Amino acid sequence: MTIQALIQRLIAQQQADRWLDVGIAEALGWERKADVVRDAATGDERKNLYWLRPSDREPALPPHYTSNLQHAYELLQIVSPSLEGGFSWESGKGGAKLDEGDYVEAATPQLAICLTALLKLESRRELNGKIETDAT
């Protein structure tokens, strides 16, 4: 899923969603792998699915970015280590702002944090693409 598609889903999302967590993880470089394992007794084959963390290539489960405030905060640390910004919440919505980006609102603080982090990531990638295009 593209970052733009993730952003659109986060805008429309009303609650945490594990598929969004997986999409965000993939955008950050998490890799899904599958090994075929043969049962020694029966000879049956099955797939053993797992994820590799981008930082150390060790197996792990992707974080729960859209439901866990700590995981959403860790997403911000990955996208913008300076962590200039903030988030807020009130009944039925959350808001977040990162660096010089716009203040965004979503159904929960976690979704708002994910949204602002992905907007930052997208703007950085667009800038990098423009720099590469200008250099050629």
Secondary structure as UniProt FT lines:
FT   HELIX           3..12
FT   HELIX           18..27
FT   TURN            28..29
FT   STRAND          31..38
FT   TURN            40..42
FT   STRAND          45..52
FT   TURN            54..56
FT   TURN            65..67
FT   HELIX           69..79
FT   TURN            81..82
FT   STRAND          85..90
FT   TURN            91..92
FT   STRAND          93..98
FT   TURN            99..100
FT   STRAND          104..106
FT   HELIX           109..135
//
